[in-house]
Amino acid sequence: MKALAVIRPVLLVIAPFLLALGLILPLVRFETLYFFDQTPSLVEIVISLWQGGDRLLAAIVALVSIVLPILKMVGIAAEATGAGGGASSLFYHRVVPHLSKWSMLDVLLVAIVIAAAKTTGVADAFTQPGLWCYAASSMISGLLHSLTGDASGPK
């Protein structure tokens, strides 16, 4: 239990930091025709979708990829630190488990896009640091959710 008390605060700092990096660093690099490549970040993808007229898709991607992970981390941090009292505990126990179900969806979607690009021959696609930071953040927040749930006990 002592190790848990030491590691939880570290993870509470690392997870949002990695999420921020995952949002702004390139997720994937697409190379076409050997001289043209793109390395969009998650935020750039959302902006591109919005500006390209796919506003519903941009809103869905922004909600699932940016807003929900941030809400999950806020809920985990509030529960772990005891901030917010009963309201944060209610949010943590009622909402965060549902947010956790969507945690790795973005990583899976980018992996599918990379596989599709490689198999169709349209472009070569390579993972970039943003994807790994986003995935690590998602996995750490899932770990934090289980650690905080274990520590808070049944309510």
Phi and psi restraints in degrees (value plus and minus 20) as a CYANA .aco file:
   2 LYS   PHI     -86.4   -46.4
   2 LYS   PSI     -59.8   -19.8
   3 ALA   PHI     -82.9   -42.9
   3 ALA   PSI     -57.5   -17.5
   4 LEU   PHI     -82.4   -42.4
   4 LEU   PSI     -60.4   -20.4
   5 ALA   PHI     -85.5   -45.5
   5 ALA   PSI     -48.4    -8.4
   6 VAL   PHI    -103.8   -63.8
   6 VAL   PSI     -61.2   -21.2
   7 ILE   PHI     -97.6   -57.6
   7 ILE   PSI     -52.5   -12.5
   8 ARG   PHI     -79.2   -39.2
   8 ARG   PSI     -67.3   -27.3
   9 PRO   PHI     -82.4   -42.4
   9 PRO   PSI     -55.6   -15.6
  10 VAL   PHI     -84.3   -44.3
  10 VAL   PSI     -65.6   -25.6
  11 LEU   PHI     -85.9   -45.9
  11 LEU   PSI     -53.5   -13.5
  12 LEU   PHI     -85.3   -45.3
  12 LEU   PSI     -44.2    -4.2
  13 VAL   PHI    -109.2   -69.2
  13 VAL   PSI     -61.5   -21.5
  14 ILE   PHI     -87.3   -47.3
  14 ILE   PSI     -62.2   -22.2
  15 ALA   PHI     -79.0   -39.0
  15 ALA   PSI     -70.5   -30.5
  16 PRO   PHI     -87.0   -47.0
  16 PRO   PSI     -52.6   -12.6
  17 PHE   PHI     -82.5   -42.5
  17 PHE   PSI     -66.6   -26.6
  18 LEU   PHI     -85.5   -45.5
  18 LEU   PSI     -55.8   -15.8
  19 LEU   PHI     -82.1   -42.1
  19 LEU   PSI     -65.2   -25.2
  20 ALA   PHI     -80.2   -40.2
  20 ALA   PSI     -63.7   -23.7
  21 LEU   PHI     -84.0   -44.0
  21 LEU   PSI     -59.3   -19.3
  22 GLY   PHI     -84.1   -44.1
  22 GLY   PSI     -47.4    -7.4
  23 LEU   PHI    -100.4   -60.4
  23 LEU   PSI     -52.9   -12.9
  24 ILE   PHI    -125.0   -85.0
  24 ILE   PSI     -41.8    -1.8
  25 LEU   PHI    -100.8   -60.8
  25 LEU   PSI     135.3   175.3
  26 PRO   PHI     -79.4   -39.4
  26 PRO   PSI     118.8   158.8
  27 LEU   PHI    -108.2   -68.2
  27 LEU   PSI     -62.6   -22.6
  28 VAL   PHI    -167.8  -127.8
  28 VAL   PSI     129.7   169.7
  29 ARG   PHI    -136.0   -96.0
  29 ARG   PSI     104.3   144.3
  30 PHE   PHI    -124.5   -84.5
  30 PHE   PSI     107.6   147.6
  31 GLU   PHI    -136.7   -96.7
  31 GLU   PSI     107.1   147.1
  32 THR   PHI    -150.2  -110.2
  32 THR   PSI     120.2   160.2
  33 LEU   PHI      37.3    77.3
  33 LEU   PSI       4.5    44.5
  34 TYR   PHI      42.4    82.4
  34 TYR   PSI     -29.8    10.2
  35 PHE   PHI    -147.7  -107.7
  35 PHE   PSI     -22.3    17.7
  36 PHE   PHI    -142.4  -102.4
  36 PHE   PSI     103.5   143.5
  37 ASP   PHI    -161.6  -121.6
  37 ASP   PSI     136.4   176.4
  38 GLN   PHI    -150.2  -110.2
  38 GLN   PSI     120.9   160.9
  39 THR   PHI    -154.0  -114.0
  39 THR   PSI      54.5    94.5
  40 PRO   PHI     -97.8   -57.8
  40 PRO   PSI     126.1   166.1
  41 SER   PHI    -110.0   -70.0
  41 SER   PSI     151.2   191.2
  42 LEU   PHI     -83.1   -43.1
  42 LEU   PSI     -61.9   -21.9
  43 VAL   PHI     -83.6   -43.6
  43 VAL   PSI     -61.6   -21.6
  44 GLU   PHI     -84.9   -44.9
  44 GLU   PSI     -55.4   -15.4
  45 ILE   PHI     -83.6   -43.6
  45 ILE   PSI     -64.6   -24.6
  46 VAL   PHI     -83.0   -43.0
  46 VAL   PSI     -64.9   -24.9
  47 ILE   PHI     -82.6   -42.6
  47 ILE   PSI     -63.2   -23.2
  48 SER   PHI     -82.1   -42.1
  48 SER   PSI     -63.7   -23.7
  49 LEU   PHI     -80.8   -40.8
  49 LEU   PSI     -64.3   -24.3
  50 TRP   PHI     -82.1   -42.1
  50 TRP   PSI     -69.4   -29.4
  51 GLN   PHI     -89.1   -49.1
  51 GLN   PSI     -45.7    -5.7
  52 GLY   PHI    -101.8   -61.8
  52 GLY   PSI     -19.5    20.5
  53 GLY   PHI      75.5   115.5
  53 GLY   PSI     -23.7    16.3
  54 ASP   PHI    -111.1   -71.1
  54 ASP   PSI      43.6    83.6
  55 ARG   PHI     -89.4   -49.4
  55 ARG   PSI     -56.5   -16.5
  56 LEU   PHI     -85.4   -45.4
  56 LEU   PSI     -65.2   -25.2
  57 LEU   PHI     -83.5   -43.5
  57 LEU   PSI     -61.3   -21.3
  58 ALA   PHI     -80.7   -40.7
  58 ALA   PSI     -62.3   -22.3
  59 ALA   PHI     -85.9   -45.9
  59 ALA   PSI     -59.9   -19.9
  60 ILE   PHI     -86.2   -46.2
  60 ILE   PSI     -66.1   -26.1
  61 VAL   PHI     -83.1   -43.1
  61 VAL   PSI     -63.1   -23.1
  62 ALA   PHI     -83.2   -43.2
  62 ALA   PSI     -61.5   -21.5
  63 LEU   PHI     -84.0   -44.0
  63 LEU   PSI     -72.2   -32.2
  64 VAL   PHI     -93.8   -53.8
  64 VAL   PSI     -54.3   -14.3
  65 SER   PHI    -113.4   -73.4
  65 SER   PSI     -46.2    -6.2
  66 ILE   PHI    -137.5   -97.5
  66 ILE   PSI     -76.5   -36.5
  67 VAL   PHI     -87.1   -47.1
  67 VAL   PSI     -70.5   -30.5
  68 LEU   PHI     -83.2   -43.2
  68 LEU   PSI     -63.6   -23.6
  69 PRO   PHI     -81.7   -41.7
  69 PRO   PSI     -57.1   -17.1
  70 ILE   PHI     -86.6   -46.6
  70 ILE   PSI     -64.0   -24.0
  71 LEU   PHI     -80.6   -40.6
  71 LEU   PSI     -60.1   -20.1
  72 LYS   PHI     -82.2   -42.2
  72 LYS   PSI     -65.7   -25.7
  73 MET   PHI     -86.6   -46.6
  73 MET   PSI     -57.6   -17.6
  74 VAL   PHI     -83.2   -43.2
  74 VAL   PSI     -63.7   -23.7
  75 GLY   PHI     -82.7   -42.7
  75 GLY   PSI     -63.0   -23.0
  76 ILE   PHI     -85.4   -45.4
  76 ILE   PSI     -64.2   -24.2
  77 ALA   PHI     -84.2   -44.2
  77 ALA   PSI     -62.3   -22.3
  78 ALA   PHI     -83.9   -43.9
  78 ALA   PSI     -60.9   -20.9
  79 GLU   PHI     -88.5   -48.5
  79 GLU   PSI     -62.3   -22.3
  80 ALA   PHI     -88.1   -48.1
  80 ALA   PSI     -53.6   -13.6
  81 THR   PHI    -115.0   -75.0
  81 THR   PSI     -30.3     9.7
  82 GLY   PHI      59.5    99.5
  82 GLY   PSI     -10.8    29.2
  83 ALA   PHI     -94.5   -54.5
  83 ALA   PSI     125.0   165.0
  84 GLY   PHI      70.6   110.6
  84 GLY   PSI     -30.9     9.1
  85 GLY   PHI      44.3    84.3
  85 GLY   PSI    -159.5  -119.5
  86 GLY   PHI     -86.4   -46.4
  86 GLY   PSI     -52.2   -12.2
  87 ALA   PHI     -84.8   -44.8
  87 ALA   PSI     -61.8   -21.8
  88 SER   PHI     -89.4   -49.4
  88 SER   PSI     -55.2   -15.2
  89 SER   PHI     -86.3   -46.3
  89 SER   PSI     -61.6   -21.6
  90 LEU   PHI     -82.4   -42.4
  90 LEU   PSI     -65.6   -25.6
  91 PHE   PHI     -79.5   -39.5
  91 PHE   PSI     -65.1   -25.1
  92 TYR   PHI     -82.3   -42.3
  92 TYR   PSI     -66.3   -26.3
  93 HIS   PHI    -100.1   -60.1
  93 HIS   PSI     -45.1    -5.1
  94 ARG   PHI    -118.0   -78.0
  94 ARG   PSI     -58.2   -18.2
  95 VAL   PHI    -121.0   -81.0
  95 VAL   PSI     -64.5   -24.5
  96 VAL   PHI     -77.4   -37.4
  96 VAL   PSI     -60.0   -20.0
  97 PRO   PHI     -78.9   -38.9
  97 PRO   PSI     -53.9   -13.9
  98 HIS   PHI     -92.3   -52.3
  98 HIS   PSI     -56.6   -16.6
  99 LEU   PHI     -86.8   -46.8
  99 LEU   PSI     -53.7   -13.7
 100 SER   PHI     -82.5   -42.5
 100 SER   PSI     -48.8    -8.8
 101 LYS   PHI     -85.9   -45.9
 101 LYS   PSI     -43.5    -3.5
 102 TRP   PHI    -117.2   -77.2
 102 TRP   PSI     -17.4    22.6
 103 SER   PHI     -74.4   -34.4
 103 SER   PSI     -69.3   -29.3
 104 MET   PHI    -119.9   -79.9
 104 MET   PSI     -10.6    29.4
 105 LEU   PHI     -78.0   -38.0
 105 LEU   PSI     -64.0   -24.0
 106 ASP   PHI     -84.6   -44.6
 106 ASP   PSI     -61.4   -21.4
 107 VAL   PHI     -82.5   -42.5
 107 VAL   PSI     -62.6   -22.6
 108 LEU   PHI     -82.2   -42.2
 108 LEU   PSI     -63.7   -23.7
 109 LEU   PHI     -83.2   -43.2
 109 LEU   PSI     -61.9   -21.9
 110 VAL   PHI     -85.7   -45.7
 110 VAL   PSI     -59.4   -19.4
 111 ALA   PHI     -81.1   -41.1
 111 ALA   PSI     -60.1   -20.1
 112 ILE   PHI     -85.2   -45.2
 112 ILE   PSI     -61.9   -21.9
 113 VAL   PHI     -82.5   -42.5
 113 VAL   PSI     -62.6   -22.6
 114 ILE   PHI     -82.4   -42.4
 114 ILE   PSI     -66.4   -26.4
 115 ALA   PHI     -82.3   -42.3
 115 ALA   PSI     -61.5   -21.5
 116 ALA   PHI     -84.8   -44.8
 116 ALA   PSI     -62.4   -22.4
 117 ALA   PHI     -83.8   -43.8
 117 ALA   PSI     -60.4   -20.4
 118 LYS   PHI     -91.5   -51.5
 118 LYS   PSI     -58.0   -18.0
 119 THR   PHI     -99.6   -59.6
 119 THR   PSI     -45.4    -5.4
 120 THR   PHI    -103.1   -63.1
 120 THR   PSI     -38.3     1.7
 121 GLY   PHI      59.2    99.2
 121 GLY   PSI     -15.0    25.0
 122 VAL   PHI     -89.9   -49.9
 122 VAL   PSI     -58.7   -18.7
 123 ALA   PHI    -176.0  -136.0
 123 ALA   PSI     140.0   180.0
 124 ASP   PHI    -113.2   -73.2
 124 ASP   PSI     118.7   158.7
 125 ALA   PHI    -147.0  -107.0
 125 ALA   PSI     118.0   158.0
 126 PHE   PHI    -154.9  -114.9
 126 PHE   PSI     118.8   158.8
 127 THR   PHI     -87.4   -47.4
 127 THR   PSI     130.7   170.7
 128 GLN   PHI    -145.6  -105.6
 128 GLN   PSI     149.1   189.1
 129 PRO   PHI     -76.3   -36.3
 129 PRO   PSI     -52.2   -12.2
 130 GLY   PHI     -79.4   -39.4
 130 GLY   PSI     -59.5   -19.5
 131 LEU   PHI     -84.5   -44.5
 131 LEU   PSI     -63.0   -23.0
 132 TRP   PHI     -88.3   -48.3
 132 TRP   PSI     -58.7   -18.7
 133 CYS   PHI     -84.9   -44.9
 133 CYS   PSI     -63.0   -23.0
 134 TYR   PHI     -83.5   -43.5
 134 TYR   PSI     -64.0   -24.0
 135 ALA   PHI     -84.0   -44.0
 135 ALA   PSI     -63.4   -23.4
 136 ALA   PHI     -83.0   -43.0
 136 ALA   PSI     -61.9   -21.9
 137 SER   PHI     -80.8   -40.8
 137 SER   PSI     -63.3   -23.3
 138 SER   PHI     -83.4   -43.4
 138 SER   PSI     -62.6   -22.6
 139 MET   PHI     -89.7   -49.7
 139 MET   PSI     -59.2   -19.2
 140 ILE   PHI     -86.2   -46.2
 140 ILE   PSI     -61.0   -21.0
 141 SER   PHI     -86.2   -46.2
 141 SER   PSI     -54.0   -14.0
 142 GLY   PHI     -84.8   -44.8
 142 GLY   PSI     -62.0   -22.0
 143 LEU   PHI     -82.9   -42.9
 143 LEU   PSI     -65.1   -25.1
 144 LEU   PHI     -80.1   -40.1
 144 LEU   PSI     -60.0   -20.0
 145 HIS   PHI     -80.3   -40.3
 145 HIS   PSI     -64.3   -24.3
 146 SER   PHI     -91.5   -51.5
 146 SER   PSI     -57.7   -17.7
 147 LEU   PHI     -86.4   -46.4
 147 LEU   PSI     -62.6   -22.6
 148 THR   PHI     -90.3   -50.3
 148 THR   PSI     -57.7   -17.7
 149 GLY   PHI     -82.7   -42.7
 149 GLY   PSI     -61.2   -21.2
 150 ASP   PHI     -86.4   -46.4
 150 ASP   PSI     -60.4   -20.4
 151 ALA   PHI     -93.1   -53.1
 151 ALA   PSI     -52.4   -12.4
 152 SER   PHI    -100.8   -60.8
 152 SER   PSI     -40.8    -0.8
 153 GLY   PHI      52.4    92.4
 153 GLY   PSI     156.4   196.4
 154 PRO   PHI     -89.4   -49.4
 154 PRO   PSI     121.8   161.8
